[in-house]
Every structure is written in structure tokens, then in C-alpha cells.
Amino acid sequence: MKPINIGLMGVGTVGGGTATVLKRNAEEISRRAGRRIRLFMAANRDTQRAREHVGPEVIVVDDAFQIVNHPEVDIVVELIGGTSIARELVFKAIDNGKHVVTANKKLIAEHGNEIFARAQEKGVIVAFEAAVAGGVPIIKALRESLAANRIEWIAGIINGTANYILTEMREKGASFADALADAQRLGYAEADPTFDIEGHDAGHKLTIMASIAFGIPMQFSKCYLEGISQLSSKDISYAEELGYRVKLLGLTRRTDEGIELRVHPTLIPESRLIANVNGVKNAVLVNCDAAGSTLYYGAGAGALPTASAVVADIVDVTRLLAADPEHHVPLMAFQPDQLHDLPILPIDEVVSSYYLRIQAIDRAGVLANITRILAEDAISIEAVIQKGSSHDGAAEVVILTHRVKEKHVNHAIAEIEALDSIDGAVVRLRMEELNA
């Protein structure tokens, strides 16, 4: 049987890892796929670097359009990233009848709806397991393993850079700036870390998971994003004192009013398994009606873990080549004509518990005024701690609330900040129990 020819676009960290896995595990991969899979062609601007990764038997070019237009390429693997040239290449590959495997979460989250529609029209497959959580097989779990379930919510630590920084802040008491500098020194954070630390990367991944879990179109533009750059090690320490860990959490939940889709720093009880996911690791907790809660944990990035997911997709596509397209697993888990246009809830309508840290002048009646304002907005208090006065007569009050709509908390915070006994802005972090 003719081997399946792979065209690899982008031979950087993940592309090099993909070439390594395809070569190193060639026999095992062929046994699983039922057909030989070979790296036939690779495209990279630096052709010399590409040649070092892929070996002498592979055609190496500096123009990726040569791959999507080559008649002998069966599966195009897009590892270039971004949404400009990558989008153009993916559409060209689909139009040419080629199957696509990609690790590009930004491309899928922002343009997935049109990509999948075009793929359905042309009868080709677009696989993207590596786009979410690297080597953690969460897409396949949501799309196939949990197909019998009504998924209620997903909570994920899905950005290793942010998780490493928060781990360093908690374990070593480091400031955000020092922890970020350490992450950059170790290669965990980019020179410009905005994409990771401000929640964009996690938002793309969460958007993809929500679409598969709930059968809705990709709607990244409606995902609420709040990063970790403003976090203080003081708040992480106070959270620990109260029995919580702070994580950058991606959370999507089905409610009667619509779908929650949000990324933000979140207090999680330290007893939860997901609260103990540290360093650069990723974890996704899925809650369903039949299977209950299941946790998926592992390396969320890196050459070989991500390459593992890329090659697994190549194997899946190879297995399906002889199958009737009508019997393929739907790309978004639900049949294309069965997607629901459920609303994405604005953050003001989301219900959560809250951590509030308030800098106040230490005098009689201050706490009473704060609790009165909270009560007027129907905000119930779970716990209060007050730190002793500093030399300038200021005290810190930390309050944990029960669950309430965010708009009520926003109104209460505005009123508290208007008190003449309050110094500066109220620090507000959301809390999630994540009960199984």
C-alpha cells in the first residue's frame, strides 16, 4: 500500500519534535495506523536548520505553498503559528483536497468556524489535538471518550508560563516581576510574555474546549480575559493562609442563562488535585453527568509532548482515509448541523465567590461600613481576616464571599472605594470550589 506522505510546514521546536517522533517511532506508528507514514516534504525559511531535523531523504523547501500545492502530499501539518499566512495555507490545502493537522490554537479559536465549514464542504479532515494542552489528550477525551455525557463544566490550568510564575510566587515568595524574569531565563516565557501572562493563550484553548463540550461555534471574541500581571505575592500568601491556591484558570460552564467562558486568576481550595498542579504542567478537569469528574494532566508544551499529539492526529487521519466521510467523528464532536447558538454570558452576569482585599484606616466603624455595603448588595460573607495596623495606621481586611453575581460585587466595590476610610483600590479575585 502506498505510504501516506506528510508535508511539514514549520520546523521549529514542535516541527523538529514531530520529525523526531515520526522517524524514531516509524515502525510503531505504522503498526498502529495500518499503513506506512513518511515525512515526505518540509518547509522552513531556514532550510539548513530544517535539513538538520528532517534528514537527507526529505524534500526541503523555503516556501510552504509548495507543500500545499504538491500533488504527492496527503496530509499537511501546519506548525507555523499565527493567523495570517497559516490561515491562507490551511485554506489552500483544504481547497486542494489535503487533510490538515495543526497545533495552532489561535488559528482554530479565531477562524475555526470557517475552516471547519470549508473542510466539511471539501470532504477533508482538520485535526487539532496539539492545539490544546500539548501532550495532554483533552480534545479526543471531550470529542470521543466522553461522547455519552452531558458536560457541565471544564476548568483548566492551560498555560504553563503563568502556572510556573504563580508556583514561584507561592513557593518562594517571589514578586511577579522576579518570577517572570526567572521564567524567561529558563525559556518558559517569551521576551514579550503578554500572550501568556494576560490570558490570551489560555483563552484560545478554552474557546476550543467549550465549542467541543457544548456544541457551540467558536467565539473567542466573547471570552473574558484577565491575566496575572497585577497579582501581588501578598494575595497569594493570604489565599494560602485561608486554605486556597491561586491559579490562572480557564473556566467554561453550562448554565440556564448561557455559557460562561472566562480566564482569570482564581482561588481554588488547596485540597483539590488541580490546585496542586505546579510548575509548567497543564491540567484540565471535566465535570459530566455520567462519568463525574475526570482530570487530565501532563506536559502542556515542549517539543516531544506536543509532537506526540501532532503525530497522534496524523495516525487518526491515516486510519480514516479509507472510511466513508459520513462516518468520520465530527470535527467539533457534534454533527455540523447540530451546533447550538447558545449565548456567551458577559462577565457581569457570571456567578462566583470572591476574595476581596481592602486597605483601610484602622479606626472604629470601618469594618461595619464594609459589611453593611456588602449586605445591601446581598453579598454574604464566608470569612474575614484582619491584619494588624502598620506604622502609618492602615490595616488590611481580607474577605471571602459566598457565590453572587459579579455585577453586585462590582457595585459594592465601587461603594467601598468611595468611603473616606479606604485607601486605594479594592483587590478582587474570583474563587471556585470545583466540587466533583
C-alpha positions in Angstrom: 0.0 0.0 0.0 1.3 3.5 -0.9 2.7 5.3 2.1 1.0 8.4 3.4 3.1 11.4 2.6 3.4 14.2 5.2 4.1 17.8 4.3 5.5 19.6 7.4 5.2 23.4 7.4 7.4 24.9 10.1 10.4 23.1 11.5 10.9 24.9 14.8 10.6 23.4 18.3 7.4 21.4 17.7 8.2 20.8 14.0 11.6 19.4 14.9 10.0 17.2 17.6 7.4 16.0 15.1 10.2 14.9 12.7 12.0 13.2 15.5 8.9 11.2 16.6 8.0 10.2 13.1 11.5 8.8 12.5 12.1 7.3 15.9 8.8 5.5 16.2 8.2 4.8 12.5 7.6 1.1 12.9 5.3 1.5 15.9 3.3 4.3 14.2 2.9 2.2 11.0 1.6 -0.7 13.1 -1.0 1.5 14.7 -2.0 3.3 11.6 -2.1 0.2 9.4 -0.1 2.0 6.8 3.4 3.4 6.4 3.6 7.1 7.2 6.6 9.0 6.0 7.8 12.6 6.2 8.0 13.5 2.5 8.5 17.3 2.5 9.3 20.1 4.9 9.1 23.9 4.5 11.0 26.4 6.6 12.6 29.7 6.0 15.9 28.4 7.3 16.3 25.4 5.1 19.6 24.4 6.7 18.0 24.1 10.1 15.1 22.1 8.6 17.5 19.7 6.9 19.3 19.1 10.3 15.9 18.0 11.8 14.4 16.0 8.9 17.3 14.3 7.4 18.6 13.9 3.8 15.7 11.8 2.4 13.1 14.6 2.9 12.4 17.3 0.3 13.2 20.7 2.0 11.9 24.0 0.6 11.6 27.6 1.9 8.1 28.2 0.5 5.2 26.4 2.3 2.9 26.9 -0.6 5.0 24.3 -2.5 3.8 21.8 0.1 0.0 22.6 -0.1 0.2 22.5 -3.9 2.3 19.4 -4.2 0.3 16.5 -5.7 2.0 13.8 -3.7 1.4 15.3 -0.2 -1.5 13.6 1.5 -1.5 15.3 4.9 -0.4 18.9 5.6 1.0 19.6 9.1 0.8 23.3 9.9 3.2 24.3 12.7 3.9 27.9 11.6 1.6 29.6 14.1 -0.3 32.9 13.8 -3.3 33.6 11.7 -2.1 35.3 8.6 0.0 33.1 6.4 -1.1 30.0 8.3 -4.8 30.7 7.6 -4.0 31.1 3.9 -2.0 27.9 3.8 -4.7 25.9 5.6 -7.4 27.1 3.2 -5.3 26.3 0.2 -4.6 22.8 1.5 -8.3 22.2 2.1 -9.2 23.5 -1.4 -6.6 21.1 -2.8 -8.2 18.2 -1.1 -5.5 17.7 1.5 -6.1 16.8 5.1 -4.7 19.1 7.8 -3.1 18.6 11.2 -2.4 21.8 13.2 -1.2 22.8 16.6 -2.3 26.4 16.0 -4.8 27.3 18.8 -5.1 30.9 17.7 -6.0 29.9 14.2 -8.6 27.4 15.4 -10.1 29.6 18.1 -10.4 32.6 15.8 -11.1 31.1 12.4 -12.2 27.5 13.2 -15.8 28.1 12.2 -14.9 28.9 8.6 -12.1 26.3 8.5 -14.4 23.5 9.5 -17.2 24.6 7.2 -14.7 24.6 4.3 -13.3 21.2 5.3 -16.8 19.8 5.5 -17.6 21.1 2.0 -14.4 19.6 0.6 -14.6 16.3 2.5 -11.3 16.6 4.3 -10.3 16.3 7.9 -8.8 19.1 10.1 -7.2 17.7 13.3 -6.0 19.8 16.1 -5.3 17.8 19.3 -2.0 19.6 19.8 -3.7 23.0 19.8 -4.8 22.5 23.5 -2.5 21.4 26.4 0.3 19.9 24.3 0.7 16.2 25.1 -2.5 16.1 27.2 -5.1 14.3 25.0 -8.0 16.5 26.1 -9.6 17.1 22.6 -10.0 13.4 22.0 -11.4 12.9 25.5 -14.0 15.6 25.0 -14.9 14.6 21.5 -14.9 10.8 21.8 -14.3 9.3 25.2 -17.0 11.5 26.9 -19.4 11.4 24.0 -22.1 9.7 26.1 -22.1 12.6 28.6 -23.7 16.0 29.1 -20.6 18.0 30.0 -21.4 20.5 32.8 -18.2 22.5 33.1 -14.5 22.5 32.3 -11.8 24.1 34.4 -8.2 24.1 33.1 -4.7 25.2 34.0 -3.7 25.5 30.4 -0.8 27.9 30.3 2.5 26.6 31.6 4.2 30.0 31.7 1.6 31.5 34.0 1.5 28.4 36.2 5.2 28.4 36.6 5.2 32.1 37.7 2.4 31.5 40.2 4.1 28.5 41.6 7.3 30.5 42.1 5.3 33.3 43.8 3.7 30.9 46.2 6.6 28.6 47.0 9.4 31.2 47.1 7.5 34.4 47.9 8.9 35.9 44.7 7.4 39.0 43.2 5.6 38.7 39.9 8.5 40.6 38.1 11.1 38.3 39.6 9.2 35.1 38.8 8.6 36.3 35.2 12.3 37.1 34.8 13.2 33.6 36.1 10.7 32.0 33.6 12.3 34.0 30.8 15.8 32.9 31.8 14.7 29.3 31.8 13.0 29.6 28.4 9.4 29.2 29.8 8.4 32.7 28.9 8.9 34.7 25.7 10.8 38.0 25.6 7.3 39.6 25.2 5.2 37.4 27.5 1.9 39.3 27.0 0.2 36.4 25.2 0.7 34.1 28.1 0.5 36.3 31.2 -2.6 38.2 30.1 -4.6 35.1 29.4 -4.8 35.2 25.6 -3.2 31.8 25.1 -5.5 30.2 27.7 -8.5 31.9 26.2 -7.8 30.4 22.8 -7.6 26.9 24.3 -10.7 27.4 26.4 -12.7 28.6 23.4 -11.8 25.4 21.6 -12.8 23.2 24.5 -16.0 25.0 25.1 -17.1 24.5 21.5 -16.4 20.8 21.6 -18.0 20.4 25.0 -21.2 22.3 24.4 -21.7 22.1 20.6 -21.4 25.8 20.0 -19.5 27.8 17.4 -16.0 29.2 18.3 -16.5 32.6 20.0 -13.1 33.7 21.2 -14.1 37.4 21.0 -16.6 36.8 23.8 -14.2 35.1 26.1 -13.4 37.2 29.3 -9.7 37.5 29.8 -7.8 38.7 32.9 -4.2 38.0 33.4 -1.8 37.6 36.3 0.5 40.6 35.8 -1.2 42.6 38.6 -1.1 39.9 41.2 0.7 40.5 44.4 2.6 37.9 46.3 0.7 39.2 49.3 -2.6 38.0 47.9 -1.1 34.6 47.1 0.1 34.4 50.7 -3.3 35.4 52.2 -5.0 32.9 50.0 -2.7 30.2 51.3 -3.5 31.2 54.8 -7.2 30.8 54.1 -6.6 27.3 52.5 -6.6 28.3 48.8 -4.1 28.3 45.9 -4.2 31.0 43.2 -4.1 29.7 39.6 -4.8 31.2 36.2 -7.9 29.2 35.4 -9.8 28.8 32.2 -13.4 28.0 33.1 -16.4 27.3 30.9 -19.7 26.2 32.4 -23.2 25.5 31.1 -25.9 27.5 32.9 -29.6 28.1 32.3 -28.8 31.6 31.0 -26.0 30.6 28.7 -22.3 29.6 28.6 -19.6 31.0 30.9 -16.3 31.5 29.1 -13.7 33.1 31.2 -10.0 33.2 32.0 -8.7 34.8 35.2 -6.7 34.3 38.4 -8.8 32.1 40.7 -8.7 30.9 44.3 -9.1 27.1 44.4 -9.2 25.1 47.6 -5.8 23.6 48.3 -7.3 20.1 48.8 -8.3 19.9 45.1 -6.0 17.9 42.9 -6.0 20.6 40.2 -4.8 23.2 42.8 -1.6 21.1 43.3 -0.6 21.2 39.6 2.6 23.2 39.7 5.4 24.5 37.5 4.9 24.3 33.8 2.4 21.4 33.9 -1.1 21.6 32.5 -4.3 20.0 33.8 -7.9 20.0 32.7 -10.8 19.0 35.0 -14.0 18.0 33.2 -17.3 17.5 35.1 -20.0 15.4 33.4 -23.4 13.9 34.3 -22.4 10.3 33.8 -18.7 10.0 34.2 -18.5 12.5 37.0 -15.2 14.5 37.2 -12.1 13.4 35.3 -8.7 15.0 35.4 -6.2 15.2 32.5 -2.7 16.1 33.5 0.6 16.4 31.7 3.1 18.5 29.8 1.3 21.3 28.1 4.1 22.3 25.8 7.5 21.3 24.6 8.9 19.6 21.5 8.1 16.0 22.2 4.9 16.3 24.2 3.3 18.5 21.6 4.8 16.3 18.8 3.1 13.3 20.4 -0.3 15.0 19.9 0.6 16.0 16.3 1.6 12.5 15.3 -1.4 11.0 17.0 -3.6 13.2 14.8 -1.6 12.1 11.7 -2.3 8.4 12.7 -6.0 9.2 13.2 -6.3 10.8 9.8 -4.5 7.9 8.2 -6.9 5.4 9.8 -9.9 7.4 8.4 -8.7 7.8 4.9 -10.4 4.6 3.8 -13.6 5.4 5.7 -16.7 6.9 4.4 -16.6 10.7 5.3 -20.2 10.4 6.5 -18.9 8.1 9.3 -16.0 10.3 10.5 -16.0 11.6 14.1 -17.3 15.2 13.7 -14.5 17.7 14.0 -16.4 19.6 16.7 -17.9 16.5 18.4 -21.4 17.4 17.3 -22.7 17.0 13.7 -22.2 20.2 11.8 -25.9 20.9 11.5 -26.4 20.3 15.3 -24.4 23.2 16.7 -26.4 25.4 19.1 -26.1 29.2 19.2 -26.2 29.4 23.0 -25.3 32.9 24.3 -21.9 33.5 26.0 -22.6 35.2 29.3 -21.0 38.7 29.9 -18.8 38.6 33.0 -21.2 40.8 34.9 -23.8 38.0 34.8 -21.4 35.3 36.0 -21.9 33.9 39.5 -18.8 33.2 41.6 -17.4 33.6 45.0 -14.9 36.3 45.7 -11.7 37.2 47.6 -11.6 40.9 48.5 -8.5 42.7 50.0 -9.2 46.2 51.3 -6.6 48.7 52.6 -8.4 50.7 55.3 -7.6 53.3 58.0 -7.6 51.4 61.3 -10.4 53.1 63.2 -13.8 52.2 64.7 -16.7 51.5 62.3 -14.7 50.8 59.2 -15.4 47.1 59.1 -19.0 47.7 60.0 -19.3 50.1 56.9 -17.8 47.5 54.7 -20.1 44.7 55.8 -23.1 47.0 55.6 -22.3 47.8 51.9 -21.9 44.1 51.1 -25.2 43.2 52.8 -27.0 45.9 50.8 -25.8 44.1 47.6 -26.9 40.7 49.0 -23.3 39.6 49.3 -22.9 37.0 52.1 -19.5 36.8 53.8 -17.8 33.4 54.3 -14.7 34.5 56.2 -12.9 37.7 57.3 -9.3 38.2 58.4 -7.8 41.5 59.5 -4.1 42.2 59.5 -2.7 44.4 62.3 -2.1 48.1 61.8 1.0 49.2 60.1 3.1 52.1 61.3 1.0 54.5 59.3 -2.3 53.4 60.9 -3.5 51.4 57.9 -4.9 47.9 58.2 -5.8 45.2 55.7 -9.1 43.4 55.6 -9.5 40.2 53.6 -13.0 39.0 52.9 -14.2 35.8 51.3 -17.8 35.9 50.0 -20.3 33.3 49.1 -21.5 33.0 45.5 -23.0 36.1 43.9 -23.4 37.7 40.5 -20.3 39.8 39.5 -22.3 42.9 38.9 -23.3 43.0 42.6 -19.7 42.7 43.6 -18.7 45.5 41.2 -21.3 47.8 42.7 -20.2 47.0 46.2 -16.6 47.6 45.4 -17.3 51.0 43.9 -19.2 52.0 47.1 -16.4 50.6 49.4 -13.7 52.5 47.5 -15.8 55.7 47.9 -15.5 55.6 51.7 -13.1 58.1 53.1 -11.6 55.4 55.3 -10.5 53.3 52.4 -7.0 53.7 50.9 -6.7 52.8 47.2 -8.4 50.2 45.0 -10.0 47.0 46.4 -8.2 43.9 45.2 -10.8 41.4 43.8 -10.1 37.8 42.8 -12.7 35.1 41.9 -12.9 31.8 43.8 -14.1 28.4 42.5 -14.7 25.4 44.7 -14.6 23.0 41.7 -16.6 20.4 43.6 -16.8 17.0 41.8 
